[in-house]
Protein backbone atom coordinates (compact mmCIF):
# COMPACT_ATOMS: atom_id res chain seq x y z
CA UNK A 1 0.00 0.00 0.00
CA UNK A 2 1.43 3.40 -0.96
CA UNK A 3 0.54 7.09 -0.73
CA UNK A 4 2.43 10.18 -1.88
CA UNK A 5 0.30 13.21 -1.02
CA UNK A 6 -0.79 13.75 -4.63
CA UNK A 7 -2.38 10.58 -6.02
CA UNK A 8 -5.02 8.24 -4.67
CA UNK A 9 -3.68 5.37 -2.54
CA UNK A 10 -2.18 2.49 -4.49
CA UNK A 11 -2.30 -1.21 -3.61
CA UNK A 12 -0.15 -4.07 -4.87
CA UNK A 13 -1.85 -7.44 -4.80
CA UNK A 14 1.25 -9.51 -5.48
CA UNK A 15 0.54 -9.65 -9.21
CA UNK A 16 -1.11 -6.33 -10.10
CA UNK A 17 -1.71 -2.76 -8.93
CA UNK A 18 -5.04 -1.33 -7.79
CA UNK A 19 -6.08 2.12 -6.56
CA UNK A 20 -8.52 3.78 -4.21
CA UNK A 21 -11.59 4.11 -6.39
CA UNK A 22 -11.31 0.74 -8.09
CA UNK A 23 -14.00 -0.71 -5.84
CA UNK A 24 -13.97 -2.92 -2.76
CA UNK A 25 -11.79 -3.67 -0.90
CA UNK A 26 -9.69 -0.71 -2.05
CA UNK A 27 -12.05 2.26 -1.69
CA UNK A 28 -11.37 4.57 1.27
CA UNK A 29 -13.99 6.98 2.58
CA UNK A 30 -13.84 9.66 5.25
CA UNK A 31 -10.48 11.04 4.07
CA UNK A 32 -9.08 11.86 0.66
CA UNK A 33 -6.22 9.36 0.31
CA UNK A 34 -4.49 11.69 -2.18
CA UNK A 35 -3.89 14.06 0.75
CA UNK A 36 -2.07 11.40 2.79
CA UNK A 37 1.72 11.19 3.03
CA UNK A 38 2.32 8.29 5.40
CA UNK A 39 1.12 4.77 6.23
CA UNK A 40 1.67 2.79 9.41
CA UNK A 41 0.38 -0.58 10.56
CA UNK A 42 -0.46 -0.56 14.27
CA UNK A 43 -2.19 -3.45 16.03
CA UNK A 44 -3.78 -4.78 12.86
CA UNK A 45 -5.04 -1.38 11.73
CA UNK A 46 -3.81 0.69 8.80
CA UNK A 47 -3.18 4.32 9.77
CA UNK A 48 -2.88 7.24 7.34
CA UNK A 49 -1.06 10.51 8.04
CA UNK A 50 -2.73 13.52 6.41
CA UNK A 51 -0.35 16.12 4.99
CA UNK A 52 -0.27 19.72 6.23
CA UNK A 53 -2.46 18.90 9.21
CA UNK A 54 -2.40 17.42 12.69
CA UNK A 55 -4.90 14.70 11.77
CA UNK A 56 -4.36 10.95 11.54
CA UNK A 57 -6.88 8.46 10.20
CA UNK A 58 -7.36 4.79 10.97
CA UNK A 59 -9.16 2.08 9.01
CA UNK A 60 -11.23 -0.79 10.42
CA UNK A 61 -9.35 -3.72 11.95
CA UNK A 62 -7.78 -5.98 9.33
CA UNK A 63 -8.92 -3.80 6.41
CA UNK A 64 -7.04 -1.94 3.67
CA UNK A 65 -10.08 0.15 2.76
CA UNK A 66 -13.44 1.20 4.13
CA UNK A 67 -14.49 4.11 6.32
CA UNK A 68 -11.55 5.95 7.88
CA UNK A 69 -11.98 7.40 11.38
CA UNK A 70 -10.25 10.54 12.64
CA UNK A 71 -7.76 11.00 15.46
CA UNK A 72 -7.39 14.77 15.83
CA UNK A 73 -4.11 15.81 17.50
CA UNK A 74 -4.48 19.58 17.23
CA UNK A 75 -5.04 19.94 20.97
CA UNK A 76 -1.94 17.91 21.85
CA UNK A 77 0.80 19.54 19.75
CA UNK A 78 1.82 22.67 21.67
CA UNK A 79 4.19 23.87 18.94
CA UNK A 80 1.63 23.50 16.16
CA UNK A 81 2.83 22.55 12.72
CA UNK A 82 1.74 19.34 11.01
CA UNK A 83 2.18 15.58 11.32
CA UNK A 84 5.19 14.12 9.54
CA UNK A 85 5.02 10.44 10.44
CA UNK A 86 3.60 7.75 12.68
CA UNK A 87 5.63 4.85 14.04
CA UNK A 88 5.18 1.73 16.15
CA UNK A 89 7.36 1.64 19.26
CA UNK A 90 7.80 -1.65 21.14
CA UNK A 91 8.78 -1.14 24.79
CA UNK A 92 8.09 -2.30 28.33
CA UNK A 93 6.75 0.69 30.25
CA UNK A 94 5.69 -1.27 33.32
CA UNK A 95 2.73 -3.07 31.76
CA UNK A 96 4.85 -5.72 30.04
CA UNK A 97 6.08 -5.54 26.46
CA UNK A 98 3.58 -3.68 24.30
CA UNK A 99 3.35 -1.63 21.10
CA UNK A 100 2.85 2.11 21.40
CA UNK A 101 1.62 4.48 18.69
CA UNK A 102 4.01 7.39 18.16
CA UNK A 103 3.02 10.55 16.26
CA UNK A 104 5.67 13.08 15.25
CA UNK A 105 5.15 16.66 14.08
CA UNK A 106 7.42 18.78 11.93
CA UNK A 107 8.07 21.01 14.96
CA UNK A 108 9.45 18.16 17.05
CA UNK A 109 6.43 17.31 19.23
CA UNK A 110 6.16 13.60 20.02
CA UNK A 111 2.75 12.25 21.10
CA UNK A 112 2.55 8.66 22.35
CA UNK A 113 -0.57 6.52 22.78
CA UNK A 114 -1.17 3.06 24.20
CA UNK A 115 -4.12 0.85 23.31
CA UNK A 116 -5.82 -0.94 20.47
CA UNK A 117 -9.10 0.83 19.62
CA UNK A 118 -8.82 4.63 19.20
CA UNK A 119 -12.59 4.94 19.19
CA UNK A 120 -12.84 3.70 22.79
CA UNK A 121 -11.66 5.70 25.79
CA UNK A 122 -11.29 2.49 27.80
CA UNK A 123 -8.79 0.91 25.38
CA UNK A 124 -6.93 4.00 24.12
CA UNK A 125 -5.00 6.48 26.24
CA UNK A 126 -2.25 9.04 25.80
CA UNK A 127 1.00 8.09 27.54
CA UNK A 128 2.81 11.38 27.19
CA UNK A 129 4.02 14.32 25.14
CA UNK A 130 7.66 15.24 24.51
CA UNK A 131 9.62 17.78 22.53
CA UNK A 132 12.75 16.83 20.56
CA UNK A 133 14.65 18.31 17.64
CA UNK A 134 12.57 18.88 14.52
CA UNK A 135 12.58 15.81 12.24
CA UNK A 136 14.48 15.78 8.96
CA UNK A 137 12.67 14.62 5.82
CA UNK A 138 9.34 12.87 5.34
CA UNK A 139 10.66 9.47 6.49
CA UNK A 140 12.34 10.22 9.82
CA UNK A 141 11.34 6.93 11.55
CA UNK A 142 12.65 3.41 11.16
CA UNK A 143 11.98 0.37 13.33
CA UNK A 144 15.26 -0.90 14.76
CA UNK A 145 15.28 -3.85 17.16
CA UNK A 146 12.60 -2.95 19.72
CA UNK A 147 13.13 0.77 19.32
CA UNK A 148 12.35 3.53 16.85
CA UNK A 149 15.18 5.54 15.36
CA UNK A 150 14.52 9.12 14.34
CA UNK A 151 16.45 11.59 12.17
CA UNK A 152 16.17 15.04 13.73
CA UNK A 153 18.10 18.29 13.89
CA UNK A 154 20.34 16.80 16.59
CA UNK A 155 21.30 13.64 14.65
CA UNK A 156 20.00 10.07 14.75
CA UNK A 157 18.49 9.05 18.10
CA UNK A 158 16.81 5.97 19.51
CA UNK A 159 13.42 7.31 20.58
CA UNK A 160 13.75 5.65 23.99
CA UNK A 161 16.95 7.59 24.68
CA UNK A 162 15.73 10.85 23.14
CA UNK A 163 12.65 10.96 25.37
CA UNK A 164 14.66 10.26 28.52
CA UNK A 165 17.39 12.85 27.99
CA UNK A 166 17.77 16.53 27.32
CA UNK A 167 18.50 17.97 23.89
CA UNK A 168 21.70 19.18 25.51
CA UNK A 169 22.99 15.61 25.86
CA UNK A 170 24.08 14.50 22.36
CA UNK A 171 25.92 11.43 23.69
CA UNK A 172 22.80 9.31 23.36
CA UNK A 173 22.75 9.92 19.59
CA UNK A 174 23.93 7.06 17.38
CA UNK A 175 25.64 9.74 15.28
CA UNK A 176 27.61 11.19 18.19
CA UNK A 177 30.93 9.99 16.68
CA UNK A 178 30.19 11.83 13.41
CA UNK A 179 28.30 14.77 14.91
CA UNK A 180 30.31 17.34 12.97
CA UNK A 181 29.54 15.64 9.64
CA UNK A 182 25.83 15.11 10.35
CA UNK A 183 25.39 18.65 11.65
CA UNK A 184 26.97 20.06 8.50
CA UNK A 185 24.88 17.78 6.24
CA UNK A 186 21.61 18.59 8.00
CA UNK A 187 22.41 22.29 7.91
CA UNK A 188 23.22 22.22 4.18
CA UNK A 189 20.82 19.60 2.81
CA UNK A 190 18.12 19.23 5.48
CA UNK A 191 15.35 20.50 3.20
CA UNK A 192 16.21 18.13 0.30
CA UNK A 193 14.09 15.11 -0.44
CA UNK A 194 15.63 11.72 0.26
CA UNK A 195 16.57 11.56 3.95
CA UNK A 196 16.01 8.04 5.23
CA UNK A 197 17.26 5.45 7.71
CA UNK A 198 17.34 1.74 6.91
CA UNK A 199 18.96 -1.22 8.71
CA UNK A 200 20.63 -3.82 6.49
CA UNK A 201 20.99 -6.81 8.87
CA UNK A 202 22.61 -9.06 6.27
CA UNK A 203 25.75 -6.89 6.39
CA UNK A 204 25.33 -5.45 9.93
CA UNK A 205 24.71 -1.96 8.54
CA UNK A 206 22.53 0.98 9.43
CA UNK A 207 22.27 3.32 6.42
CA UNK A 208 21.56 7.04 6.71
CA UNK A 209 20.78 8.44 3.26
CA UNK A 210 21.99 12.04 2.78
CA UNK A 211 20.51 13.83 -0.26
CA UNK A 212 23.26 16.27 -1.20
CA UNK A 213 21.05 17.16 -4.15
CA UNK A 214 17.46 16.19 -4.80
CA UNK A 215 17.39 13.42 -7.40
CA UNK A 216 21.17 12.93 -7.70
CA UNK A 217 24.43 13.40 -5.85
CA UNK A 218 23.33 11.51 -2.76
CA UNK A 219 25.70 9.90 -0.28
CA UNK A 220 25.29 7.67 2.75
CA UNK A 221 26.64 7.56 6.26
CA UNK A 222 26.78 3.88 7.24
CA UNK A 223 27.16 2.51 10.77
CA UNK A 224 28.48 -0.93 11.64
CA UNK A 225 25.77 -2.16 14.01
CA UNK A 226 28.25 -4.40 15.85
CA UNK A 227 31.05 -1.91 16.54
CA UNK A 228 29.22 1.42 16.19
CA UNK A 229 31.88 2.63 13.72
CA UNK A 230 30.82 4.87 10.83
CA UNK A 231 31.85 5.06 7.17
CA UNK A 232 30.81 7.19 4.20
CA UNK A 233 29.56 5.70 0.93
CA UNK A 234 29.62 7.71 -2.29
CA UNK A 235 28.12 7.35 -5.79
CA UNK A 236 24.97 5.45 -4.75
CA UNK A 237 22.51 8.05 -6.05
CA UNK A 238 19.54 6.84 -4.04
CA UNK A 239 16.27 8.66 -3.37
CA UNK A 240 14.93 5.79 -1.26
CA UNK A 241 15.95 2.40 0.13
CA UNK A 242 14.18 -0.86 0.89
CA UNK A 243 14.86 -4.49 1.75
CA UNK A 244 13.41 -7.31 -0.33
CA UNK A 245 14.17 -10.93 0.54
CA UNK A 246 16.84 -9.55 2.91
CA UNK A 247 18.64 -7.90 -0.03
CA UNK A 248 19.22 -4.16 -0.32
CA UNK A 249 17.67 -2.09 -3.10
CA UNK A 250 17.55 1.62 -3.85
CA UNK A 251 15.40 3.81 -6.07
CA UNK A 252 17.31 6.37 -8.10
CA UNK A 253 16.43 8.77 -10.90
CA UNK A 254 14.36 6.46 -13.19
CA UNK A 255 16.14 3.28 -11.97
CA UNK A 256 15.86 0.64 -9.27
CA UNK A 257 19.22 -0.87 -8.36
CA UNK A 258 20.36 -3.67 -6.12
CA UNK A 259 23.07 -2.48 -3.77
CA UNK A 260 25.89 -4.49 -2.20
CA UNK A 261 25.70 -6.97 -5.05
CA UNK A 262 28.91 -8.35 -6.64
CA UNK A 263 32.39 -6.92 -6.07
CA UNK A 264 32.20 -4.12 -8.63
CA UNK A 265 30.32 -0.87 -9.07
CA UNK A 266 28.04 -1.88 -11.95
CA UNK A 267 31.12 -3.18 -13.76
CA UNK A 268 33.49 -0.40 -12.67
CA UNK A 269 36.06 -0.46 -9.89
CA UNK A 270 35.03 0.22 -6.31
CA UNK A 271 37.24 2.94 -4.86
CA UNK A 272 37.92 2.91 -1.14
CA UNK A 273 39.70 5.24 1.26
CA UNK A 274 40.49 4.43 4.90
CA UNK A 275 41.87 6.85 7.46
CA UNK A 276 41.99 5.59 11.02
CA UNK A 277 41.51 7.81 14.02
CA UNK A 278 44.62 9.78 14.95
CA UNK A 279 46.52 8.28 17.87
CA UNK A 280 49.24 9.55 20.22
CA UNK A 281 50.46 5.95 20.75
CA UNK A 282 50.41 6.44 24.55
CA UNK A 283 53.01 9.23 24.32
CA UNK A 284 50.84 12.36 24.18
CA UNK A 285 53.58 14.90 24.76
CA UNK A 286 56.32 13.49 22.55
CA UNK A 287 57.00 13.60 18.83
CA UNK A 288 57.21 10.28 16.93
CA UNK A 289 58.73 9.10 13.66
CA UNK A 290 57.33 6.12 11.79
CA UNK A 291 59.85 3.62 10.45
CA UNK A 292 57.74 0.70 9.23
CA UNK A 293 54.29 -0.82 9.34
CA UNK A 294 52.68 -4.16 8.58
CA UNK A 295 49.02 -3.92 7.52
CA UNK A 296 46.95 -7.09 7.40
CA UNK A 297 44.33 -7.50 4.69
CA UNK A 298 42.02 -10.34 3.78
CA UNK A 299 41.50 -10.79 0.05
CA UNK A 300 40.78 -13.32 -2.66
CA UNK A 301 43.14 -11.75 -5.19
CA UNK A 302 46.10 -9.42 -5.53
CA UNK A 303 44.76 -5.88 -5.16
CA UNK A 304 46.79 -2.71 -5.64
CA UNK A 305 46.76 -0.76 -2.40
CA UNK A 306 48.31 2.58 -1.55
CA UNK A 307 49.08 3.35 2.05
CA UNK A 308 51.16 5.21 4.56
CA UNK A 309 50.99 7.33 7.69
CA UNK A 310 49.32 10.71 8.05
CA UNK A 311 50.36 13.01 10.83
CA UNK A 312 48.75 15.69 12.98
CA UNK A 313 45.26 15.60 11.44
CA UNK A 314 46.36 15.68 7.81
CA UNK A 315 43.38 14.20 5.89
CA UNK A 316 45.01 13.87 2.47
CA UNK A 317 45.24 10.61 0.50
CA UNK A 318 48.22 8.28 0.68
CA UNK A 319 50.36 7.90 -2.44
CA UNK A 320 52.79 5.02 -1.81
CA UNK A 321 52.04 1.64 -3.38
CA UNK A 322 52.10 -1.28 -0.93
CA UNK A 323 53.33 -4.78 -1.68
CA UNK A 324 50.60 -7.38 -1.23
CA UNK A 325 50.58 -11.12 -1.67
CA UNK A 326 47.74 -13.57 -2.02
CA UNK A 327 47.57 -17.32 -2.36
CA UNK A 328 47.09 -18.54 -5.94
CA UNK A 329 44.22 -20.98 -6.14
CA UNK A 330 43.93 -23.92 -8.49
CA UNK A 331 41.64 -23.63 -11.52
CA UNK A 332 38.84 -26.16 -11.64
CA UNK A 333 39.16 -28.76 -14.41
CA UNK A 334 42.73 -27.60 -15.14
CA UNK A 335 44.77 -28.25 -11.98
CA UNK A 336 45.93 -31.71 -10.96
CA UNK A 337 43.37 -33.34 -8.71
CA UNK A 338 44.85 -34.33 -5.35
CA UNK A 339 48.23 -33.05 -6.52
CA UNK A 340 50.68 -31.53 -4.07
CA UNK A 341 51.06 -28.43 -6.27
CA UNK A 342 47.35 -27.57 -6.37
CA UNK A 343 45.77 -25.47 -3.64
CA UNK A 344 42.00 -25.43 -3.64
CA UNK A 345 40.49 -22.06 -2.94
CA UNK A 346 38.43 -21.38 0.14
CA UNK A 347 37.42 -18.02 1.56
CA UNK A 348 39.50 -14.89 1.97
CA UNK A 349 43.20 -15.36 2.66
CA UNK A 350 45.51 -13.09 4.68
CA UNK A 351 47.89 -10.74 2.91
CA UNK A 352 50.52 -8.91 4.93
CA UNK A 353 54.07 -7.71 4.40
CA UNK A 354 56.37 -5.29 6.20
CA UNK A 355 56.27 -1.85 4.54
CA UNK A 356 58.27 1.33 4.89
CA UNK A 357 56.50 4.14 6.75
CA UNK A 358 57.53 7.77 6.75
CA UNK A 359 56.72 11.03 8.44
CA UNK A 360 56.71 12.33 11.96
CA UNK A 361 54.44 14.20 14.32
CA UNK A 362 52.58 14.02 17.61
CA UNK A 363 49.43 12.25 16.34
CA UNK A 364 49.60 9.56 13.66
CA UNK A 365 47.06 7.55 11.67
CA UNK A 366 47.42 4.80 9.04
CA UNK A 367 45.82 5.71 5.72
CA UNK A 368 44.98 3.48 2.75
CA UNK A 369 43.25 3.68 -0.59
CA UNK A 370 42.47 1.06 -3.19
CA UNK A 371 40.44 0.42 -6.32
CA UNK A 372 39.15 -3.14 -6.74
CA UNK A 373 37.04 -4.71 -9.45
CA UNK A 374 35.82 -8.25 -8.85
CA UNK A 375 37.92 -8.74 -5.71
CA UNK A 376 37.02 -8.86 -2.05
CA UNK A 377 39.20 -6.79 0.25
CA UNK A 378 39.00 -6.38 4.02
CA UNK A 379 41.31 -4.33 6.21
CA UNK A 380 41.88 -6.15 9.51
CA UNK A 381 44.73 -4.60 11.50
CA UNK A 382 48.07 -2.81 11.34
CA UNK A 383 51.35 -3.04 13.28
CA UNK A 384 53.45 0.15 13.35
CA UNK A 385 57.08 0.65 14.39
CA UNK A 386 57.88 4.08 15.81
CA UNK A 387 60.81 6.03 17.19
CA UNK A 388 59.89 8.38 20.04
CA UNK A 389 61.70 11.69 20.22
CA UNK A 390 61.49 14.86 22.27
CA UNK A 391 58.88 17.57 22.72
CA UNK A 392 59.79 19.52 19.58
C-alpha positions, 0 to 999 in steps of 0.5 A, a space after each residue: 500500500 502506498 501514498 504520496 500526497 498527490 495521487 489516490 492510494 495504491 495497492 499491490 496485490 502480489 501480481 497487479 496494482 489497484 487504486 482507491 476508487 477501483 472498488 472494494 476492498 480498495 475504496 477509502 472513505 472519510 479522508 481523501 487518500 491523495 492528501 495522505 503522506 504516510 502509512 503505518 500498521 499498528 495493532 492490525 489497523 492501517 493508519 494514514 497521516 494527512 499532509 499539512 495537518 495534525 490529523 491521523 486516520 485509521 481504518 477498520 481492523 484488518 482492512 485496507 479500505 473502508 471508512 476511515 476514522 479521525 484522530 485529531 491531535 491539534 489539541 496535543 501539539 503545543 508547537 503546532 505545525 503538522 504531522 510528519 510520520 507515525 511509528 510503532 514503538 515496542 517497549 516495556 513501560 511497566 505493563 509488560 512488552 507492548 506496542 505504542 503508537 508514536 506521532 511526530 510533528 514537523 516542529 518536534 512534538 512527540 505524542 505517544 498513545 497506548 491501546 488498540 481501539 482509538 474509538 474507545 476511551 477504555 482501550 486507548 489512552 495518551 501516555 505522554 508528550 515530549 519535545 525533541 529536535 525537529 525531524 528531517 525529511 518525510 521518512 524520519 522513523 525506522 523500526 530498529 530492534 525494539 526501538 524507533 530511530 529518528 532523524 532530527 536536527 540533533 542527529 539520529 536518536 533511539 526514541 527511547 533515549 531521546 525521550 529520557 534525555 535533554 536535547 543538551 545531551 548528544 551522547 545518546 545519539 547514534 551519530 555522536 561519533 560523526 556529529 560534525 559531519 551530520 550537523 553540516 549535512 543537516 544544515 546544508 541539505 536538510 530540506 532536500 528530499 531523500 533523507 532516510 534510515 534503513 537497517 541492512 541486517 545481512 551486512 550489519 549496517 545501518 544506512 543514513 541516506 543524505 541527499 546532497 542534491 534532490 534526485 542525484 548526488 546523494 551519499 550515505 553515512 553507514 554505521 556498523 551495528 556491531 562496533 558502532 563505527 561509521 563510514 561514508 559511501 559515495 556514488 549510490 545516487 539513491 532517493 529511497 531504500 528498501 529491503 526485499 528478501 533480505 537484499 538491499 535495493 535503492 530507487 534512483 532517478 528512473 532506476 531501481 538498483 540492487 546495492 551491495 551486489 557483486 564486487 564491482 560498481 556496476 562493472 566499474 572499480 570500487 574505490 575505497 579510502 580508509 583513514 583511522 583515528 589519529 593516535 598519540 600511541 600512549 606518548 601524548 607529549 612526545 613527537 614520533 617518527 614512523 619507520 615501518 608498518 605491517 598492515 593485514 588485509 584479507 583478500 581473494 586476489 592481488 589488489 593494488 593498495 596505496 598506504 602510509 601514515 598521516 600526521 597531525 590531522 592531515 586528511 590527504 590521500 596516501 600515495 605510496 604503493 604497498 606490496 601485497 601477496 595472495 595465495 594462488 588458487 587452483 583452476 577447476 578442471 585444469 589443476 591436478 586433482 589431489 596433486 601436491 602443487 594444487 591449492 583449492 580455494 576457500 574463503 578470503 586469505 591473509 595478505 601482509 608484508 612489512 612496509 616502509 613508513 615515513 613522516 613524523 608528528 605528535 598524532 599519527 594515523 594509518 591511511 589506505 586507498 584502493 580500487 578493486 574490481 571483482 575482488 574482495 578486500 577487508 582491512 583487519 589490522 596494522 602493526 606500526 614501528 615508531 621512534 619516540 623523540 622529544 617535545 619539539 
